[in-house]
Amino acid sequence: MKKKNQKNKLFNFVILFSIIATVVSCGKRPRVVVKAQRLVIRKITLEKVVVDVRYEIHNPHSVALKVLKVDQHLKIGNEQVAEGNLVNEVTVDSKKSSNIDVRLVLPIKSGFKNIGSLILGKELDYSLTSDITMKTFLGKENRSLLREGKIRLPIVPIKNSIKIKNISITSGVLQLDIAVKIPLPEKQRMKSTWADYSYTIENTTIAQGKIKLETDGRKKTQEIIIPIKWPFDKGLLWTGKFLTTGVSSNFKLFFNLGEETEFRIDHTEKVGLSAFKKLF
């Protein structure tokens, strides 16, 4: 048994030595190529902007490699506004190139001056620094990258864009209006001309549907009213709360601006007849 293990170890050593000898005999050792290609704006909401950094990694070796770690830091202007890390290790096959997306989240209510300027529609300079660790058959390799460029949001979020009003119960039917201000891009590049929406009270779906978006490019915002009607006896589990302390409601709306970016509203608000009367 020991002789068999010794033979296996010797065989593995010979294979590894042969690969290294081949690399050396061919001259300069092939080098893994790593590029930070671009920033991909994935999602824009009233609370945050989600950005993926896309890396291209080319593996010139005859065996697969692993990307173990990516640490990245984003500055807009002179402010560091976000950082992100690779969540799971990624394998790049031999003689192949692979794209890896590593996420950054820019909180809109962070207090950063330049994020405030960004959500007002301004184009700003950014710098991205990345430290990448990979494992090849020859050992670990590290890369440090710097990418600089300009960033601008394709759509500008609107503060206080949702208002729930005109709440009443008439002939046993709950009625209310949802007033929505929808931001539109200056240049219409949206994949869809429709926005999907839903409205729930205490996790009960009250309404859902689609809104036709204006696509002529002349407006920066589109204002709509969504009338809601719901038989009040269907909400027996939360009827009492609705008439006293109020109930939790949630309005969602989203649409795609292109193949990679979506805009989303996710608004939670307490509603009820007593809560509504306190507003007056």
C-alpha positions in Angstrom: 0.0 0.0 0.0 2.8 2.4 0.9 4.6 1.6 -2.4 1.4 2.4 -4.3 1.0 5.8 -2.5 4.7 6.6 -3.2 4.2 5.8 -6.9 1.1 8.1 -7.1 3.1 10.9 -5.4 5.9 10.4 -7.8 3.6 10.4 -10.8 1.9 13.6 -9.7 5.3 15.2 -9.2 6.4 14.2 -12.7 3.2 15.6 -14.2 3.6 19.0 -12.4 7.3 19.1 -13.2 6.5 18.5 -16.9 4.0 21.3 -17.0 6.4 23.7 -15.4 9.2 22.6 -17.7 7.0 23.2 -20.7 6.1 26.7 -19.5 9.8 27.6 -18.9 10.9 26.1 -22.2 8.4 28.2 -24.1 10.0 31.4 -22.8 8.1 33.9 -20.8 5.5 32.5 -18.4 1.9 33.2 -19.7 0.2 35.8 -17.6 -3.4 36.0 -16.5 -5.0 39.1 -18.0 -7.5 41.0 -15.8 -9.4 44.1 -16.9 -12.0 46.3 -15.1 -14.2 46.8 -18.2 -17.0 49.1 -17.0 -19.6 50.0 -14.4 -23.0 48.6 -15.0 -25.9 50.4 -13.3 -28.3 47.6 -12.4 -31.0 49.2 -10.3 -32.1 52.7 -9.4 -34.6 53.2 -6.5 -35.6 56.0 -4.2 -33.2 54.6 -1.6 -30.1 53.4 -3.4 -28.2 52.9 -6.7 -27.0 49.3 -7.3 -23.8 49.1 -9.5 -22.0 46.1 -10.8 -18.3 46.3 -11.7 -17.6 44.0 -14.7 -14.2 42.4 -14.8 -12.9 40.4 -17.7 -10.4 37.6 -16.8 -8.4 35.7 -19.4 -6.8 32.4 -18.4 -4.0 31.4 -20.7 -3.1 28.3 -18.8 -3.9 24.7 -19.6 -5.7 24.2 -16.3 -8.6 26.2 -14.7 -7.9 29.0 -12.2 -10.0 30.3 -9.4 -10.7 33.9 -8.5 -10.5 33.9 -4.7 -11.1 37.5 -3.7 -12.0 40.9 -5.1 -11.9 44.0 -2.9 -13.1 47.2 -4.6 -13.5 50.8 -3.5 -15.4 53.5 -5.4 -14.8 57.2 -5.2 -17.0 59.8 -6.8 -15.1 63.1 -6.8 -12.9 62.8 -3.7 -15.5 60.9 -1.6 -15.3 57.2 -1.1 -19.0 56.3 -1.5 -19.1 52.5 -1.7 -17.1 49.3 -1.3 -17.8 45.7 -2.4 -16.4 42.2 -2.3 -16.6 39.0 -4.3 -19.2 36.8 -2.6 -18.3 33.4 -4.0 -15.1 32.1 -5.6 -15.3 31.9 -9.4 -13.7 29.4 -11.7 -12.3 30.4 -15.1 -11.7 27.5 -17.4 -8.4 26.8 -19.2 -7.7 28.9 -22.3 -11.0 30.8 -21.7 -12.1 34.3 -20.8 -14.8 35.0 -18.3 -16.8 38.1 -17.1 -17.3 38.5 -13.4 -19.7 41.1 -11.9 -18.9 42.4 -8.3 -21.6 44.5 -6.7 -21.5 48.0 -5.1 -24.4 49.7 -3.4 -24.6 53.5 -3.2 -27.1 54.6 -0.5 -28.9 57.7 -1.6 -29.6 58.9 2.0 -25.9 58.5 3.0 -25.2 62.2 3.3 -22.4 62.0 0.7 -22.3 65.3 -1.2 -21.4 63.7 -4.5 -24.2 61.0 -4.3 -26.6 64.0 -3.8 -25.2 65.5 -7.0 -25.4 62.2 -8.8 -29.1 61.8 -8.2 -29.7 65.3 -9.4 -28.6 64.1 -12.8 -25.1 65.5 -12.9 -22.2 63.7 -14.6 -19.3 63.1 -12.2 -15.8 61.7 -12.2 -15.2 58.4 -10.5 -12.2 56.3 -9.6 -12.3 52.6 -8.8 -9.5 50.7 -7.1 -9.6 46.9 -7.1 -7.4 44.2 -5.4 -7.8 40.8 -6.9 -6.4 37.4 -5.7 -6.4 34.4 -8.0 -5.1 30.8 -7.6 -3.4 29.2 -10.6 -1.6 25.9 -10.8 1.6 27.9 -10.2 0.4 29.5 -7.0 -1.5 32.7 -6.0 -1.4 35.8 -8.2 -2.5 39.2 -7.2 -3.6 42.2 -9.3 -4.2 45.8 -8.3 -6.3 47.8 -10.8 -7.3 51.4 -11.2 -10.2 52.5 -13.4 -11.3 56.1 -13.9 -14.1 57.6 -15.9 -17.4 59.4 -15.6 -20.8 58.3 -14.2 -24.3 59.6 -14.8 -27.6 58.1 -13.9 -29.9 57.5 -16.9 -32.9 58.5 -14.8 -33.2 60.8 -11.8 -35.2 59.5 -8.7 -37.9 61.9 -7.3 -38.3 62.5 -3.6 -41.8 62.1 -2.2 -43.0 60.6 -5.4 -45.8 58.6 -3.8 -48.9 60.0 -2.1 -51.9 57.9 -0.9 -55.0 60.1 -0.6 -58.8 60.3 -0.8 -59.3 57.3 1.5 -62.9 56.4 2.2 -65.4 53.5 2.7 -68.5 53.8 0.6 -71.2 51.2 0.4 -68.8 48.6 1.9 -66.1 49.4 -0.6 -62.6 50.7 0.4 -61.6 53.5 -2.0 -58.3 55.4 -2.3 -56.1 57.1 -4.9 -52.4 56.5 -5.3 -50.7 59.6 -6.9 -47.4 58.7 -8.5 -44.6 60.8 -10.0 -42.6 58.6 -12.4 -39.2 59.9 -13.5 -38.4 59.5 -17.2 -35.0 59.5 -18.9 -34.1 62.5 -21.1 -33.3 60.1 -23.9 -35.8 57.3 -24.2 -33.8 54.1 -24.1 -36.3 52.0 -22.1 -36.6 48.4 -23.1 -40.3 48.5 -22.2 -42.9 51.3 -22.5 -44.9 49.8 -19.7 -44.5 49.9 -15.9 -45.8 47.1 -13.6 -47.3 48.0 -10.3 -48.9 46.3 -7.3 -50.5 47.5 -4.0 -50.9 45.4 -0.9 -52.4 46.0 2.5 -51.1 43.7 5.3 -49.7 41.4 2.7 -53.0 41.1 0.9 -52.8 42.1 -2.8 -55.4 44.8 -3.4 -54.5 45.8 -6.9 -51.9 45.1 -9.7 -51.6 46.2 -13.3 -49.6 48.1 -15.9 -49.1 51.8 -16.7 -48.4 53.1 -20.1 -45.3 55.2 -20.0 -44.8 58.4 -22.1 -42.0 57.7 -24.6 -41.8 60.9 -26.7 -38.8 62.1 -24.6 -40.3 65.6 -24.0 -41.0 65.2 -20.3 -38.8 64.4 -17.3 -41.7 63.2 -15.2 -45.0 61.6 -15.7 -47.8 62.1 -13.1 -50.6 59.5 -12.8 -53.4 58.6 -10.4 -54.2 55.0 -9.7 -57.7 54.6 -8.3 -58.1 51.6 -5.9 -61.4 49.9 -5.0 -61.6 46.9 -2.7 -64.6 45.2 -1.0 -64.0 46.0 2.6 -65.3 42.7 3.9 -62.4 40.9 2.2 -60.0 42.5 4.6 -61.6 41.0 7.8 -58.2 40.2 9.3 -57.2 43.9 9.3 -60.6 45.7 9.3 -60.3 46.7 12.9 -56.8 48.1 12.6 -57.8 50.0 9.5 -60.5 51.8 11.4 -58.3 52.5 14.5 -54.5 52.4 14.5 -54.0 52.0 10.7 -52.5 49.2 8.6 -49.3 48.7 6.7 -49.5 49.2 3.0 -46.9 48.8 0.2 -46.8 50.1 -3.3 -44.4 48.8 -5.8 -43.6 50.0 -9.4 -40.8 49.0 -11.8 -39.8 49.1 -15.4 -36.7 48.4 -17.4 -34.6 51.2 -19.0 -32.6 48.7 -21.2 -31.1 45.3 -21.1 -29.2 45.9 -17.9 -30.9 48.6 -15.8 -34.2 48.8 -14.0 -36.0 51.6 -12.0 -38.0 50.5 -9.0 -40.2 52.2 -6.4 -40.9 50.3 -3.2 -43.0 52.5 -0.9 -44.4 51.4 2.5 -46.9 53.6 4.3 -49.4 53.2 7.2 -52.9 53.9 6.0 -56.4 54.0 7.7 -59.3 56.2 8.3 -58.1 57.4 11.7 -54.5 57.9 10.4 -55.9 59.8 7.4 -58.0 62.1 9.5 -55.0 63.2 11.5 -53.5 64.7 8.4 -56.2 67.5 8.4 
